[in-house]
């Protein structure tokens, strides 16, 4: 089970789920968020949103929840 910071299963409420991976260039952590469809809804597609340098991923929460639903 994947839980968000409030202890709720993120995959059952549409996310977001936070994760990181390490850059192969400079070994820095790269943060990303994923939003999953609510429980019982099958994933039909994947969408990648890349934000600009002055933005942050939480700004796209409403859009991501809409697309995941």
N, C-alpha and C positions, 0 to 999 in steps of 0.2 A: 504494500500500500504506500502511495506517495502522499505525504502530508505537507501542507503549506505552513507558514509561521503560526497560524491560528489553530493548528492541529486537525484541520478538516482535510479529507481526502480530496486533493486538487483535481484528480481525474474525474471525480463525480460531480464537480461543480463548475467545470470548464476552465480550471487553472486559475492563476498561472502557476507553473512549476519552474523553479529556478535551478540552473545547473551551470557548470563551468567546464571548460577544457583548456589545455595548455597550448599556447601558440608555439609552433615549431620554429618561428623566426627568433623570438626574444624570450621564450619561456615564461611569458606573462599569462596570467589567468584571463580568459575571455568568458564573460558572463553572458548567459542567454536565458530566455524564458520560453516556455511552451504552454500553449492552451490546448486542452483536449476537449472533445465533445462530451456533453453530459453522459452519465452512465446509461447504457442501453442504446446509444447512438453510434453507428459505425462511422469510422473515419473515411471520408470520400476523397480528400485531397490534402495536400500540404501547401502552405503559403509561407513564404519567407518575407519578412519586413525588415529592411535594413535602414536604421535611422541615421540622421546626420550627426556631426560632431557636437552640436549644441543641444541635442535632444537626448532622451532616455527612453527605454522600452516601455516603462509604465504609461507613457503618454499615449500608447496605442492599445491600452487595456480594453477600452470600450469596443474598438474595432475588432480586436482579436476575439473577444467573447462573442460578438455577433457572428463572426465567421466560423467559430467553433460550434455554435449552436445548431 
